[in-house]
Amino acid sequence: MISRRLRWLMTFFVAAAMAGSAVAADVSERKDIPLKYKWDLNDLYGELAAFQKAKAAFMPDAKKLKDYVGKLGESPQTLKEALDLYWGLELRLRRMESYASRLSDQDTRDEANSAMSSEVQQMRTAFGEMSAYFEPEIIALGQDKVEKFMDDEAELKVYKRLFEETFRRQKHIRSHDEEQILAAAGDMATAGMSLFRVFANADMPRKEVTLSDGTRVKLTDSNFTKYRRHPNKADRDLISSGFFEQYETYKRTYAEMLYNQLKAHRFYANMRGYPSTLAAALDRDDIPVEIYSSLIEAAHKNLPTFHRYLKLKARAKGVKTLDYQDLYVSFTDGVNIEMPYDEATSSLIASVKPMGKEYAELLKTSFENRWIDVYPSDGKRSGAYSSGWAYDVHPYVLMNYNDEYSDALTLAHEMGHALHSHYSNKHQPLPNADYSIFVAEVASTFNENLFNDYMLGKVADDDERFYLLGNFLDGTIKGTFFRQIQFAEFEWEAHKIVESGAALSGEKLGELYLSIVRKYYGHDEGVVNVDDRYSIEWAYVPHFYYNYYVFQYATSVAAASGLAQQVINGEEGALERYYTLLKSGGADDPVTLLKTAGADMTQPAAYDALMQRANDYMDELEKILDKRGL
């Protein structure tokens, strides 16, 4: 199969919310949510019958790929015909995958939709087997011959980047027969992730607890992100202990699911001759392994800045030491910026003014044309994501909006992804449209920076300013930078255990996770008290199934901070460079794309700038606390 950077962008940047609007709080069934707050899948297929017709026609057409086995080198025209056939089929399959996934995600309890999604996944595997000969045959042709083919047939140049990537990775590409076997193993390779998704979202029994005001809360993932910010500490403790007890009950099950997923990563790394799972994962996007290790080193180096933030939050809350379950509480008591969805959309449009009229108009179109599935409902997939997988259709965004400021930030984040996908798909041919996550998370956090800057510019009141400054530190510094690097370190160490041939048990995963969390949060230094119960938190995190995914949140937030500031400051050429990044897709390796845009992630300064911004914010917060005599 042709090498592609899959761009599912399941970002799961979960919003933390306390109170909801009438829609968010009262609606539990999807049928009760107004149509304007639900995505419009008719843009993919007007009706289910159209999808079924497309699905029935796909495999017979895909079998035509066999006509080109052993023939790619016959002539430039033959190579072009084969590639055009492949990418035409790819275009059709992506639309089917997008439709089936969106249906399944809007209600994970619906077995018919789940079966439909599974059927399309099986088609993807079969399609991979049928096209497995492409890369080995192209490599056999040799780079010189392929370049001559492009000289003789100008329309082959649309595949130039694809050819370059194939030859770059040629030592890890196997024979036709071996590539077929690896493709056929695709269904098994995602078994751990699929089981996690179904069990965590649909099948795991969920407890109910009663809060101090008599409110009954079912301990779903969505409700946990909502109520872990509760102002009453006893209620937070109740929610936290009850929520993680559920995962502790099924610790062995979650350990087995994750262990099998990591073994799948090891299998592919070994079969392709990589020295490690990390090297295999990063090589997909031509990212040096050193960027991953230096990121973790940067986090360790800057733990004093992180601990300063944690101590400052304890001071703001009037306690000597924070408990781990206190981390999601706002810096401020009695100050909370609620933001209903319709207000969030108008504020987001206003916040992107530095990007120019075109970007704002595109945002408005996305809101009016129902690209977004807004509110939570029973059985709906938790978290948030953007998918631009259907190349010739607009992107889709899943939210679980609870009408809080943090939800508005999540919306800004996901719409950054969505508009990046739009620009990439519009300006690049399909073979070049897929951008790596390393670049993708820049677009999302860039939007967050614009939104945060816009909101800070609107308020002068100390209380609201304190809230916004604290929210940035909570979301960006803790949530997107240090927490994601903490996840990245755990993921790397867990993979190393599997690579060594040792088994992963729930106990071993818990010990590893707890040791890393306590290091980051300064447990031994008395910065934050991390109770033993949080050794199971790893079981709750879906990112660990995505094969070295989360580190890119941290690199991206650092890059985005610098790029956004350049645009906000009106630096000459900054806006044009950023638009070029959005429109470039995967036309070059991601490190080069970011460097061209103005963010060199190979340099330590890329992280120093973000840390300086964090310390500047903390300086301002300390002045406000001093004024208050705290």
Secondary structure, DSSP 8 states (H G I E B T S, - for coil): -----------------S---HHHHH--SGGGS-GGGS--GGGT-SSHHHHHHHHHHHHHHHGGGGGGTT-TTS-HHHHHHHHHHHHHHHHHHHHHHHHHHHHHHH-TT-HHHHHHHHHHHHHHHHHHHHTTTHHHHHHHH-HHHHHHHHHH-GGGGGGHHHHHHHHHTGGG---HHHHHHHHHTHHHHTHHHHHHHHIIIIIS---EEE-TTS-EEE--HHHHHHHTT-S-HHHHHHHHHHHHHHHHHTHHHHHHHHHHHHHHHHHHHHHTT-SSHHHHHHHTTT--HHHHHHHHHHHHHTHHHHHHHHHHHHHHHT-SSEEGGGTTS-SSSS---B--HHHHHHHHHHHTGGG-HHHHHHHHHHHHTT-EE-S--TT---S-EEE--STTS--EEE----SBHHHHHHHHHHHHHHHHHHHHHHHS-HHHH---HHHHHHHHHHHHHHHHHHHHHH---HHHHHHHHHHHIIIIIIIIIIHHHHHHHHHHHHHHHHHTT----HHHHHHHHHHHHHHHTTTTTTSEE--GGGGGGGGG-GGGGSSS-THHHHHHHHHHHHHHHHHHTT-TTHHHHHHHHHHHTTSS-HHHHHHHHT--TTSTHHHHHHHHHHHHHHHHHHHHHHHHT-
